[in-house]
């Protein structure tokens, strides 16, 4: 498959395919023509006596100051240099690469007035794996991600840094090594490069990719805990969920039913005297399903953003460039905050199941050890899940609910969406750790149901765990076990989908 920038539509699978090299991406002639036409329009306006924001004027509070044609190039260079004030640790190289990919697509749609050679240089960076270093902090999410995008494009000027073999190196020597000249930016180009939401968007893409797997893993993890508790599968019946047919709920309930098919352990539970399971078991479709609904909302809006033009002004003809607010990050910021709550809740209910498995109910020994007293068993890892869920709750404060004026009041309402994106990814990282611990607990609980067998898919995943972490017979150092479990989660080693559930 070949993706054509500026013409085809991006989605989550395609943008990740371009990033990992499995999908080829290129400019087609139609996109090239659009870029060139838009550039010609900008050049005409730049030579005009009429003030056009961002083309022959200053920026922000200096928007009413007209700039002479001879000073235009210096203005664009100064724009990048003065806005590159990001602080903190660098974002992951993969996120910087996503920023480049999505920015190329936005610029290739023919509304930004940038020269073809600048877009081609960005494509060369991607092809040569020259990925700029971008600090994680400093964007308020309007006028887009100014500071991060400035750092992303400093190497065009011979400034800034690249990633090389996991280390940070100055950009200028690598440009020389790869036969790339330092570029001079021209009218509108600096503004087109640094106005935009690609930092927010790339964090959203990263989070969606991780959350998609974690939603599936949440269902598996809950199912394994139910097997360990010998809980009831009746709360997942289709007749029940058709009476409250939220998309996410229906999908989770169907997945839970599939996880229990052929389970001898569940069959032996039929006819027992238990009336109800606690909410953390029987409300899995409602809770996991609500988180899935939030995921679908973020995915929908992120796909719109992937295919949008988010710089300013937008060049629509040779006479007019509309100065608007397409760079404002609020459309993604709010839904990222919603997704943060959804992700946090996956960890919250998982921690409750961890606690439940330790209580010594329904045939399980307290603390999941048959040698209690001398041995603490698996009591203490739940302390870690409790700490992680509380940390996640603190990260659920919605940055999009805040706004601090900048640029002498010209930018008097900002989205703070960059913080929303970063927080969502932090929360998901904590959820991975919580799931690792619950899966360790569930595997231990299932040992006490032997010789009964679970369903084939749960037995497969139980084996994946046992290949790395053995059954706890008596107290031992659990940190290596926990680390091994978290690694299994992070590397997506678990089988979370099956033949009847291959398509989302």
ZAKE-167741 format. One line per field, with one value per residue (C-alpha): x, y, z; residue in one letter. Coordinates in pm, 1 decimal. Example, Ala and Ser with C-alpha at 12.3 -4.5 7.8 and 13.67 -1.06 7.14 Angstrom:
ZAKE-167741
xx	[1230.0 1367.0];
yy	[-450.0 -106.0];
zz	[780.0 714.0];
aa	[A S];
//
This chain:
ZAKE-167741
xx	[0.0 117.8 -31.7 -53.1 1.5 -257.7 -497.9 -564.7 -710.5 -513.3 -651.1 -491.4 -371.9 -231.7 -44.6 111.7 195.5 375.7 559.1 679.6 764.8 506.0 318.5 496.5 399.1 470.6 358.0 152.7 133.0 -203.5 -61.7 244.8 20.3 -181.7 132.2 272.6 -54.7 -84.5 275.4 213.3 -79.7 134.7 407.7 153.1 17.6 367.7 452.1 131.5 94.3 -211.9 -143.3 -212.7 -158.7 137.2 246.6 365.5 287.2 419.2 257.4 38.1 19.6 236.4 -22.1 -80.4 288.0 357.4 691.3 886.3 951.8 1326.7 1272.7 1021.9 1274.9 1443.6 1103.4 1024.4 1361.4 1322.6 978.6 1116.8 1413.2 1215.0 937.4 1172.4 1151.0 1034.5 1153.6 1161.9 1261.5 1234.3 925.5 973.2 1134.3 828.3 601.5 831.1 810.8 431.4 445.6 644.4 411.6 92.4 242.8 342.6 -13.1 -159.9 79.3 21.8 -343.8 -265.5 -387.7 -61.9 144.9 465.5 722.4 742.4 1111.0 1031.6 778.8 1025.2 1290.2 1049.3 992.8 1369.5 1395.0 1140.4 1310.4 1658.7 1533.3 1648.9 1394.0 1420.8 1433.8 1128.5 1093.4 778.0 670.1 594.4 285.9 -44.6 -225.2 -310.9 -188.3 -132.4 176.9 412.3 710.6 717.3 671.4 945.8 1185.8 1065.4 1167.9 1481.1 1693.8 1567.7 1775.0 2073.5 1971.3 1829.0 1901.5 1829.8 1798.4 2079.7 2103.3 1915.7 2130.6 2082.1 2319.5 2340.3 2148.4 2404.7 2670.0 2405.4 2267.7 2616.9 2667.9 2346.9 2415.5 2134.8 2176.2 2050.9 1727.0 1613.6 1245.6 1035.5 704.7 444.5 659.1 767.6 411.3 282.3 534.5 473.1 98.0 -79.4 -185.1 56.5 204.7 -141.4 -246.7 61.9 10.6 -350.4 -238.4 11.9 -251.3 -512.7 -270.7 -186.7 -542.9 -684.4 -479.2 -538.0 -914.8 -891.5 -653.6 -889.2 -1156.2 -913.7 -782.4 -1133.6 -1225.9 -923.0 -1011.2 -1369.5 -1233.6 -1017.0 -1313.2 -1545.4 -1776.8 -2093.8 -2111.3 -2482.6 -2417.9 -2273.7 -2575.1 -2677.0 -3045.1 -2948.3 -2725.5 -2967.2 -3191.5 -2923.4 -2742.4 -2439.9 -2183.1 -1898.0 -2112.5 -2234.0 -1881.3 -1740.7 -2026.9 -1976.2 -1604.3 -1661.6 -1895.5 -1632.3 -1364.6 -1572.1 -1665.6 -1573.9 -1463.0 -1490.4 -1432.6 -1735.5 -1949.4 -1879.6 -2001.3 -2353.1 -2622.8 -2418.4 -2588.1 -2419.7 -2671.1 -2450.6 -2087.7 -1939.9 -1961.5 -1597.1 -1689.9 -2048.3 -2033.9 -1736.3 -1943.4 -2077.8 -1739.9 -1506.7 -1777.9 -1795.9 -1420.0 -1454.3 -1714.3 -1469.6 -1200.7 -1428.2 -1502.5 -1133.3 -1057.9 -1328.9 -1206.2 -837.8 -906.5 -1074.8 -772.1 -528.6 -691.1 -731.9 -539.3 -454.2 -218.2 -303.4 -383.1 -552.6 -476.3 -792.0 -710.2 -451.1 -627.5 -730.6 -584.8 -831.7 -693.4 -897.1 -848.9 -797.9 -485.9 -684.9 -646.2 -978.2 -1152.4 -887.9 -809.3 -1155.8 -1188.6 -834.6 -942.4 -1250.7 -1027.2 -803.5 -1099.1 -1188.3 -835.0 -812.4 -1134.7 -987.1 -716.3 -958.5 -1182.7 -876.8 -742.9 -1080.7 -1056.5 -705.3 -836.7 -1126.6 -894.5 -705.3 -1005.5 -1022.1 -1371.5 -1538.5 -1273.3 -967.9 -717.0 -661.9 -381.7 -373.0 -144.2 -220.8 62.3 -64.7 69.7 435.7 384.1 231.2 151.2 36.2 -87.2 159.4 145.5 -207.3 -48.0 119.1 -208.9 -371.4 -92.2 -114.6 -491.1 -459.8 -184.6 -410.9 -696.8 -470.1 -379.5 -748.2 -774.6 -879.5 -620.3 -878.5 -1080.9 -800.5 -673.6 -392.8 -375.1 -54.9 86.0 -14.7 -378.0 -399.2 -410.8 -649.0 -800.6 -584.9 -661.9 -375.5 -431.9 -63.2 -87.9 -406.2 -223.7 76.1 -141.7 -343.0 -23.7 100.9 -226.8 -209.6 144.6 15.9 -273.2 -23.0 138.3 -194.4 -300.0 32.7 -37.1 -399.3 -297.8 -40.7 -315.4 -563.7 -311.2 -244.6 -616.4 -673.7 -416.1 -654.6 -931.1 -732.2 -789.6 -1065.9 -965.7 -1056.6 -1142.5 -872.7 -791.5 -758.7 -543.7 -322.9 -277.3 -223.8 63.3 208.7 220.3 360.2 640.5 767.4 626.2 583.6 308.6 376.9 419.5 589.2 715.2 980.7 1094.8 801.9 960.7 1111.3 770.7 594.4 853.6 809.2 431.5 453.4 688.5 438.4 171.8 392.9 509.9 148.0 233.1 -115.1 -368.4 -661.4 -863.5 -988.8 -1147.8 -1500.7 -1378.4 -1117.7 -1284.3 -1363.0];
yy	[0.0 352.2 644.9 970.6 1274.2 1545.6 1326.2 1004.0 1002.1 904.7 680.1 515.2 206.7 401.7 663.4 387.9 194.1 494.0 540.9 179.2 161.7 -100.3 156.3 365.1 732.2 984.2 1308.2 1249.8 1498.5 1630.6 1714.3 1874.4 2091.2 2197.3 2292.4 2492.0 2674.5 2770.5 2894.3 3114.3 3272.0 3354.0 3506.9 3733.1 3849.3 3894.5 4136.4 4333.1 4658.0 4511.0 4381.9 4008.0 3851.4 3617.4 3683.2 4043.3 4134.9 4050.4 3793.8 3790.9 4141.0 4264.7 4158.9 4523.4 4582.4 4540.1 4387.6 4485.6 4219.4 4231.2 4149.7 3869.8 3584.5 3701.9 3729.9 3364.3 3246.1 3453.6 3305.4 2952.9 3057.9 3270.9 3014.5 2718.9 2756.6 2409.4 2263.5 1926.4 1584.8 1508.6 1326.7 980.6 969.7 784.2 1074.1 1324.9 1108.1 1109.3 1488.1 1500.7 1258.7 1438.7 1782.3 1677.1 1562.1 1891.0 2104.3 1891.9 1986.4 2318.5 2574.9 2665.6 2842.3 2656.0 2576.6 2225.5 2198.5 2250.6 1967.4 1749.2 1819.1 1698.5 1381.9 1339.0 1362.3 1080.3 864.7 913.6 865.5 1215.5 1271.1 1600.8 1619.7 1790.1 1887.7 1764.4 2089.0 2441.5 2422.9 2577.6 2423.2 2748.2 2898.5 2533.3 2366.1 2657.3 2555.9 2182.2 2249.6 2512.9 2253.8 2002.1 2233.6 2398.9 2147.6 2303.2 2604.0 2398.7 2448.1 2206.4 1837.3 1493.6 1149.7 914.3 560.9 661.6 965.0 1334.3 1499.0 1847.6 1877.1 2064.5 1785.9 1528.5 1758.7 1781.4 1405.6 1344.4 1610.3 1840.8 2218.9 2461.5 2617.5 2980.2 3013.6 3253.0 3434.7 3247.0 2933.6 2972.0 3036.1 2739.8 2514.5 2610.8 2680.1 2347.8 2075.8 1798.8 1764.0 1713.8 1490.3 1268.5 1211.9 1121.6 872.8 717.8 691.5 544.3 279.0 177.2 208.7 -12.6 -304.3 -222.1 -221.0 -572.5 -674.8 -531.5 -779.2 -1071.3 -966.8 -940.1 -1278.1 -1444.6 -1292.7 -1419.2 -1766.6 -1741.8 -1630.0 -1880.7 -1591.0 -1599.7 -1547.9 -1461.7 -1082.2 -1102.5 -1258.2 -1092.4 -1065.6 -841.6 -608.6 -569.9 -388.3 -118.6 -129.0 96.2 1.4 -53.8 -252.2 -487.9 -548.7 -617.2 -850.3 -1048.0 -1073.1 -1191.8 -1464.6 -1577.4 -1588.6 -1838.5 -2076.5 -2431.7 -2349.5 -2652.9 -2422.3 -2208.6 -2513.7 -2652.4 -2324.2 -2361.8 -2415.0 -2280.8 -2079.1 -1745.8 -1485.4 -1195.5 -1110.5 -775.0 -490.9 -520.2 -858.2 -832.8 -470.1 -525.0 -458.5 -134.3 -5.5 -139.2 -59.0 304.2 328.4 179.1 441.3 713.8 548.6 551.2 920.7 1009.4 791.2 966.0 1316.2 1227.3 1096.0 1424.4 1608.9 1385.6 1499.6 1866.6 2186.6 2342.1 2629.6 2996.2 3188.6 2955.4 3053.2 3022.5 3238.3 3475.7 3762.8 3618.9 3433.5 3385.1 3440.9 3216.6 2973.5 2635.6 2587.8 2583.9 2249.4 2243.6 1983.1 1725.8 1858.1 1797.2 1445.3 1358.9 1454.3 1233.7 947.1 1001.6 937.8 631.2 492.8 566.5 373.7 63.9 72.1 158.4 -144.1 -365.7 -265.7 -356.9 -703.1 -739.4 -661.7 -902.4 -1187.9 -1144.3 -1163.5 -1541.9 -1578.9 -1865.0 -2127.4 -1909.8 -1882.1 -1541.2 -1347.5 -1620.8 -1839.5 -2170.7 -2107.1 -1786.9 -1657.4 -1718.0 -1606.7 -1277.1 -1428.6 -1171.3 -911.1 -632.6 -590.6 -453.3 -164.1 -75.5 -89.6 128.7 384.5 374.9 429.0 726.2 870.9 827.4 1002.5 1301.4 1299.3 1315.6 1687.1 1822.6 2067.2 2173.0 2324.1 2573.1 2863.1 3112.5 3413.9 3454.1 3686.2 4007.5 3898.8 3829.0 3459.2 3501.7 3151.3 2844.5 2471.7 2324.9 2016.4 1925.3 1855.1 1653.4 1433.1 1380.8 1298.6 1038.5 857.5 870.3 719.1 441.6 361.8 319.3 102.6 -132.0 -185.1 -238.9 -498.7 -677.8 -722.3 -828.9 -1086.8 -1224.7 -1248.7 -1408.3 -1669.5 -1755.7 -1781.7 -2014.7 -2254.4 -2310.8 -2419.6 -2712.6 -2972.1 -2774.2 -2621.5 -2276.2 -2193.3 -2250.4 -1880.9 -1829.4 -2142.1 -2006.3 -1678.0 -1857.3 -2044.0 -1715.8 -1599.4 -1925.3 -1923.0 -1608.1 -1624.1 -1944.8 -2019.1 -1866.8 -2152.0 -1955.9 -1600.9 -1485.6 -1157.8 -1053.4 -753.6 -965.6 -1131.4 -794.4 -659.4 -966.3 -923.2 -555.3 -641.3 -896.2 -622.6 -356.0 -588.4 -692.8 -1058.4 -1168.0 -1321.7 -1081.3 -1150.0 -1468.6 -1594.5 -1481.5 -1133.8 -1031.8 -714.4 -412.3];
zz	[0.0 -79.5 107.6 -85.1 135.1 102.5 -95.0 96.9 447.0 752.4 1023.1 1324.6 1137.5 844.2 1046.0 1257.0 941.1 795.4 1123.9 1144.0 772.9 676.7 463.8 202.6 189.3 -84.0 -242.7 -554.3 -839.7 -726.2 -382.3 -539.2 -755.8 -452.6 -260.4 -553.1 -617.6 -253.1 -253.5 -555.1 -374.8 -73.5 -285.9 -452.0 -115.2 28.8 -253.0 -200.8 -5.2 166.2 517.1 542.9 884.9 905.4 549.6 561.2 923.4 1266.4 1492.2 1799.4 1947.8 1658.1 1400.1 1304.0 1220.3 847.9 749.0 438.5 173.5 238.8 609.9 558.6 553.9 873.7 1038.1 963.9 1095.9 1410.8 1461.7 1500.6 1711.5 1955.4 2000.9 2067.6 2445.6 2543.1 2873.9 3045.5 2918.2 2546.1 2423.1 2279.1 1937.7 1805.0 1901.9 1727.6 1416.4 1432.2 1455.6 1131.1 952.1 1050.7 978.9 627.2 565.0 688.6 482.0 171.0 144.6 -21.4 232.2 404.4 138.5 214.0 -57.5 -194.6 -102.9 265.3 262.6 72.8 336.1 605.6 405.1 380.8 758.7 789.7 525.4 672.4 1029.1 1118.8 1391.7 1582.7 1961.2 2112.3 2482.7 2654.8 2824.3 2709.0 2488.9 2594.9 2298.0 2112.1 1877.3 1842.4 1981.9 1919.6 2132.3 2042.4 1671.4 1679.2 1820.6 1561.1 1277.8 1416.5 1220.5 896.8 1002.7 1114.7 1477.4 1731.7 1774.2 1628.8 1781.6 1681.6 1821.4 2133.9 2204.6 2134.4 1885.5 1729.7 1404.1 1195.2 1163.0 1070.4 800.2 649.1 681.7 486.6 222.2 336.4 317.2 578.8 456.6 450.4 533.5 328.9 372.3 580.5 615.7 976.1 1080.5 879.5 1049.7 1411.5 1408.4 1445.2 1686.6 1587.8 1938.1 2090.2 1800.5 1815.1 2186.6 2108.0 1840.8 2082.3 2354.0 2121.6 2001.6 2357.3 2487.4 2211.8 2341.3 2707.1 2657.6 2518.9 2794.3 3057.0 2945.2 2953.3 3293.4 3434.9 3287.1 3445.5 3781.6 3747.2 3670.4 3981.0 4192.5 4022.2 3957.1 3754.4 3378.8 3380.8 3403.2 3049.9 2877.8 2553.6 2651.4 2941.2 2740.5 2451.8 2697.8 2743.4 2414.0 2447.2 2185.0 2428.6 2672.9 2401.6 2277.3 2623.4 2718.9 2397.2 2461.8 2818.7 2696.7 2450.7 2718.9 2918.1 2633.8 2720.9 3073.8 3302.0 3595.9 3509.2 3435.2 3782.2 3927.4 3782.3 4043.4 4333.4 4607.9 4531.5 4417.9 4309.0 4253.3 4359.0 4109.5 4002.4 3852.7 3733.8 3614.4 3384.1 3066.9 3208.9 3330.3 3059.6 2804.6 2912.5 2870.9 2521.3 2434.0 2539.2 2326.3 2021.2 2075.1 2092.2 1790.0 1586.8 1669.6 1630.8 1280.9 1189.9 1324.0 1133.0 810.2 899.1 834.0 1168.8 1092.6 1047.8 836.2 586.5 226.8 17.9 -286.7 -431.8 -259.4 72.7 369.5 653.2 1000.4 1228.9 1513.5 1349.6 1561.0 1886.3 2060.7 2246.2 2021.5 2117.5 2465.2 2604.2 2466.4 2581.6 2932.3 2893.2 2778.9 3082.5 3311.0 3104.0 3126.3 3497.0 3558.9 3394.6 3659.8 3936.2 3884.4 3833.2 4174.0 4328.3 4173.9 4313.4 4660.8 4613.3 4519.2 4846.8 5078.5 5103.6 4956.5 4767.3 4825.2 4776.7 5062.2 5214.4 5045.6 4779.5 4987.0 5154.6 5400.5 5560.6 5889.8 5830.5 5472.1 5356.1 5018.9 4767.0 5012.1 4934.5 4553.2 4598.6 4787.5 4457.1 4264.4 4529.7 4492.7 4114.5 4101.4 4334.9 4118.7 3817.6 3993.4 4053.9 3684.3 3587.9 3664.3 3322.2 3186.5 2926.6 3211.1 3268.5 3059.8 3124.0 2887.4 2684.0 2415.7 2592.8 2592.3 2218.0 2300.5 2590.7 2589.2 2537.0 2546.7 2750.3 2531.4 2528.4 2900.6 2842.8 2592.3 2815.6 3117.4 2926.5 2829.9 3190.6 3310.9 3052.5 3164.5 3520.2 3400.0 3235.8 3576.2 3751.1 3493.7 3534.0 3904.4 3858.9 3599.7 3844.7 4109.8 3871.2 3760.4 4126.1 4200.8 3905.3 4056.5 4347.2 4104.5 3969.4 3837.7 3667.9 3337.1 3213.5 2853.7 2594.2 2558.7 2932.6 2965.1 2686.1 2868.2 3198.2 3032.1 2902.9 3264.5 3399.2 3141.9 3317.4 3671.5 3869.4 4121.3 4462.1 4710.5 4988.2 5026.2 4782.1 4635.0 4415.2 4245.3 3961.9 3911.1 3896.6 3653.6 3432.7 3433.9 3343.6 3058.2 2924.9 2927.0 2769.7 2491.3 2428.5 2476.6 2579.8 2344.5 2385.3 2070.9 1912.1 1592.9 1673.4 1765.6 1509.3 1387.3 1600.1];
aa	[X X X X X X X X X X X X X X X X X X X X X X X X X X X X X X X X X X X X X X X X X X X X X X X X X X X X X X X X X X X X X X X X X X X X X X X X X X X X X X X X X X X X X X X X X X X X X X X X X X X X X X X X X X X X X X X X X X X X X X X X X X X X X X X X X X X X X X X X X X X X X X X X X X X X X X X X X X X X X X X X X X X X X X X X X X X X X X X X X X X X X X X X X X X X X X X X X X X X X X X X X X X X X X X X X X X X X X X X X X X X X X X X X X X X X X X X X X X X X X X X X X X X X X X X X X X X X X X X X X X X X X X X X X X X X X X X X X X X X X X X X X X X X X X X X X X X X X X X X X X X X X X X X X X X X X X X X X X X X X X X X X X X X X X X X X X X X X X X X X X X X X X X X X X X X X X X X X X X X X X X X X X X X X X X X X X X X X X X X X X X X X X X X X X X X X X X X X X X X X X X X X X X X X X X X X X X X X X X X X X X X X X X X X X X X X X X X X X X X X X X X X X X X X X X X X X X X X X X X X X X X X X X X X X X X X X X X X X X X X X X X X X X X X X X X X X X X X X X X X X X X X X X];
//
